[in-house]
Amino acid sequence: MRQGAQGSAGTGTPWSAAKAAAPGGPVASGGPVASGGAVGAGQTRVPRQTGAVRGEHTHSEPPAPVAPRVRPVVQRASVRGQILDALRAALVAGDLRPGEVYSAPVLGDRFGVSATPVREAMQQLALEGAVEVVPNRGFRVVERGVRELAELAEVRALIEVPVMLRLARTVPAERWAELRPLAEATVRAASSGCRATYAESDRGFHRAVLSLSGNVQLVQIAEDLHRRAQWPLVGGGRGVRGRAELLADAHEHTALLDALVVRDLDVVRALVGEHFAGAAAAG
């Protein structure tokens, strides 16, 4: 993986695990302790002390509350999440090339972490279909062709187009206006020319639109399909989009919002259809 993948992770300094707190030492006792025998005439019983020293509580005072020892918690899940985000960005950017095998220890050295969180993140990517496990070697990035990309775009259209048309009839204009910053953010991301940056912004806009349906399962399924559609094709080609293609895709978001605000269903239908047709052709 090229250095670009490490930069996307934002990890110039290794994450280090926190050390566990050392156990406390023994509590010193203070003063003599009376024997357990009977007390004779003229004798005074010496109360058994409980480890108190001068200045601390005595047997007749309530014990002072003791604060529980707090042990630092290693945020392992947080490290794994950061590595997973970095690997996803590297996939979209093409730094993890289709057909190539990558080992967890080597990637761990690139990110400045141990192999364990990398291996766990790669196993998650395997569940998502981005990589496949190669025993005793590592993980191979899945090779995808144009046909698979077109199938993903078709399924996305079958799910999202009817939902957007329904929302266009029911959602008030002011709710659509609230999504304007997200649409404009996709344009700025496209202007950067970074495919990974645009991919994240693009998913954010679509997720916000579909969230207005109130259907959590639909949003999750649509985002999974969207993420898979953003992975590069084997050998690049049509799956690699430059700055001009990204900008054209982003401007469709702002045009779609304009049509949704005025409830122009014909324009909404046309724009959404073009949007997914472009996704099928360009990736």
C-alpha positions in Angstrom: 0.0 0.0 0.0 1.3 3.4 -0.9 2.1 6.0 1.7 -1.2 7.7 0.8 -3.1 5.1 2.8 -1.1 5.9 5.9 -1.8 9.6 5.4 -5.5 8.9 5.2 -5.3 7.2 8.6 -3.9 10.4 10.2 -1.5 8.3 12.3 2.0 9.6 12.4 2.4 8.5 16.0 1.8 4.9 17.2 -1.1 4.3 19.4 0.2 2.9 22.7 -1.8 0.9 25.2 -2.1 2.3 28.7 -0.4 0.4 31.5 -2.6 -1.0 34.3 -2.3 0.6 37.7 0.0 -1.1 40.1 -1.7 -2.7 43.2 -1.5 -0.7 46.4 0.9 -1.6 49.2 0.0 -2.9 52.7 -1.7 -0.6 55.2 0.6 0.1 58.2 -0.8 -0.6 61.6 -0.4 1.9 64.4 0.2 1.1 68.1 0.0 -2.0 70.2 -2.7 -4.5 69.8 -4.3 -6.1 72.9 -4.2 -9.8 73.4 -7.3 -11.9 73.1 -7.2 -13.1 76.8 -9.6 -12.2 79.6 -9.2 -8.9 81.5 -8.3 -9.3 85.2 -9.2 -7.1 88.1 -7.7 -3.7 88.0 -6.8 -4.1 84.4 -8.1 -2.0 81.5 -8.9 -3.5 78.2 -6.9 -2.0 75.4 -9.1 -1.7 72.3 -7.9 -3.6 69.3 -6.8 -1.0 66.7 -7.8 -1.2 63.1 -4.8 0.3 61.4 -5.5 3.9 62.4 -2.5 6.2 63.0 -2.4 9.6 64.6 -4.5 12.1 62.7 -6.7 9.4 61.2 -10.1 8.2 62.4 -10.3 6.1 65.6 -12.5 3.2 66.5 -15.2 5.5 67.6 -15.3 7.5 64.4 -16.9 6.4 61.1 -14.3 5.4 58.5 -13.5 8.0 55.8 -14.8 6.9 52.4 -12.1 5.4 50.2 -12.1 6.3 46.5 -12.1 3.2 44.3 -8.9 2.7 42.4 -9.5 3.6 38.8 -7.6 1.7 36.1 -7.1 3.2 32.7 -9.2 1.6 30.0 -7.5 0.8 26.7 -9.6 2.1 23.9 -8.9 -0.9 21.6 -12.3 -0.6 19.8 -11.4 3.1 19.0 -8.1 2.0 17.4 -9.8 -0.6 15.4 -12.4 1.9 14.2 -9.7 4.3 13.1 -7.9 1.6 11.2 -11.1 0.5 9.6 -11.9 4.0 8.4 -8.3 4.4 7.1 -8.5 1.1 5.2 -11.9 2.0 3.7 -10.4 5.3 2.5 -7.4 3.5 1.1 -9.7 1.2 -0.8 -11.6 4.1 -2.4 -8.4 6.0 -3.2 -6.9 2.9 -4.9 -4.1 2.6 -2.4 -5.3 -1.0 -1.7 -5.2 -2.4 -5.2 -7.7 -5.1 -6.4 -6.1 -8.5 -6.5 -3.2 -7.6 -4.2 -2.6 -9.5 -0.9 -1.8 -7.4 2.2 -0.7 -8.8 5.5 -1.8 -7.4 8.9 1.7 -7.0 10.3 2.9 -5.0 7.2 -0.1 -2.8 7.3 0.3 -2.4 11.1 3.8 -1.1 10.5 2.5 1.4 8.0 -0.2 2.7 10.5 2.1 2.5 13.5 0.0 -0.1 15.4 0.1 -3.8 16.2 -1.2 -6.3 13.7 -4.2 -7.1 15.9 -6.5 -4.1 15.2 -5.5 -4.2 11.5 -6.5 -7.9 11.4 -9.8 -7.2 13.1 -10.5 -4.3 10.7 -9.7 -6.5 7.7 -12.0 -9.2 9.0 -14.8 -6.6 9.0 -13.9 -5.7 5.4 -14.1 -9.4 4.6 -17.7 -9.5 6.0 -18.5 -6.4 3.8 -17.1 -8.2 0.7 -14.2 -5.8 0.1 -11.4 -8.4 0.8 -11.1 -12.1 1.2 -9.0 -14.1 3.6 -5.9 -15.8 2.2 -4.7 -18.4 4.8 -1.2 -17.8 6.1 -0.8 -14.8 3.9 -3.2 -12.0 4.7 -6.2 -10.5 2.9 -6.7 -10.1 -0.9 -8.6 -7.1 -2.2 -11.6 -8.4 -4.2 -11.5 -7.8 -7.9 -14.7 -6.3 -9.3 -15.8 -5.7 -12.9 -18.1 -3.3 -14.7 -21.0 -5.8 -14.5 -21.0 -5.8 -10.7 -20.9 -2.1 -10.5 -23.9 -1.8 -12.9 -25.8 -4.4 -10.7 -25.1 -2.3 -7.6 -26.3 0.8 -9.2 -29.5 -0.9 -10.4 -30.2 -2.2 -6.9 -29.6 1.2 -5.4 -31.9 2.8 -7.8 -34.7 0.2 -7.0 -34.4 1.1 -3.3 -33.7 4.9 -3.3 -35.7 6.2 -6.3 -39.2 5.2 -4.9 -38.3 6.5 -1.5 -37.1 9.9 -2.8 -40.2 10.3 -4.9 -42.4 9.5 -1.8 -40.4 12.0 0.3 -40.7 14.6 -2.4 -44.5 14.5 -1.9 -44.5 14.6 1.9 -41.4 16.4 3.2 -41.9 20.2 3.7 -39.5 22.6 1.9 -37.8 23.7 5.1 -36.6 20.2 5.9 -35.0 20.0 2.5 -33.4 23.3 3.0 -31.7 21.9 6.1 -29.8 19.5 3.9 -28.3 22.3 1.8 -25.0 22.4 3.7 -24.5 18.7 3.1 -25.1 19.1 -0.6 -22.6 22.0 -0.7 -20.1 20.0 1.2 -20.1 17.4 -1.6 -19.2 20.1 -4.1 -16.3 21.2 -1.9 -15.2 17.6 -1.5 -15.4 17.0 -5.2 -13.3 20.2 -5.8 -10.5 18.7 -3.8 -10.2 15.9 -6.4 -9.8 13.3 -3.6 -12.0 10.3 -4.2 -11.9 9.1 -0.6 -13.0 12.6 0.7 -15.8 12.8 -1.9 -17.0 9.3 -1.2 -17.5 10.0 2.5 -19.3 13.3 1.7 -21.4 11.6 -1.0 -22.6 8.9 1.4 -23.4 11.5 4.1 -25.7 13.4 1.7 -27.6 10.2 0.6 -27.8 9.0 4.2 -29.4 12.3 5.3 -32.0 12.2 2.5 -33.0 8.6 3.2 -33.1 9.2 6.9 -36.1 11.4 6.4 -38.0 8.2 5.6 -37.6 7.1 9.3 -36.7 3.6 8.1 -33.4 2.7 9.9 -33.1 -0.7 8.1 -33.5 1.0 4.7 -30.8 3.5 5.5 -28.3 0.9 6.6 -28.9 -1.3 3.6 -28.7 1.6 1.2 -25.4 2.8 2.7 -23.9 -0.6 2.5 -24.7 -0.8 -1.2 -23.4 2.7 -1.7 -20.1 1.9 0.0 -19.6 -1.2 -2.1 -20.3 0.8 -5.3 -17.5 3.2 -4.4 -14.8 0.5 -4.4 -12.5 0.8 -7.5 -12.7 -1.6 -10.4 -9.9 -4.0 -11.3 -7.4 -2.1 -13.5 -9.0 1.2 -12.9 -10.5 2.3 -16.2 -14.1 3.5 -15.9 -14.1 3.0 -12.2 -11.6 5.9 -11.7 -13.2 9.4 -11.7 -11.3 12.6 -11.9 -12.1 16.0 -10.5 -14.5 16.9 -13.3 -16.6 13.7 -12.9 -16.7 14.2 -9.2 -17.9 17.8 -9.6 -20.6 16.8 -12.0 -21.9 14.1 -9.6 -21.8 16.6 -6.7 -23.8 19.3 -8.6 -26.5 16.8 -9.1 -27.1 16.8 -5.4 -27.7 20.5 -5.3 -30.0 20.3 -8.4 -31.9 17.5 -6.7 -32.5 19.6 -3.6 -33.8 22.4 -5.7 -36.3 20.1 -7.3 -37.3 18.6 -3.9 -37.9 22.0 -2.4 -40.5 22.9 -5.1 -41.8 19.3 -5.3 -41.1 19.0 -9.0 -41.5 15.2 -9.3 -40.6 14.9 -13.0 -37.3 16.7 -12.4 -36.6 14.6 -9.2 -37.3 11.4 -11.2 -35.0 12.5 -14.0 -32.2 13.7 -11.8 -32.2 10.6 -9.6 -32.2 8.4 -12.7 -29.2 10.2 -14.2 -27.4 10.1 -10.9 -27.6 6.3 -10.7 -26.9 5.9 -14.4 -23.7 7.9 -13.9 -22.8 5.7 -11.0 -23.2 2.6 -13.1 -21.0 4.1 -15.8 -18.3 5.7 -13.7 -18.1 4.0 -10.3 
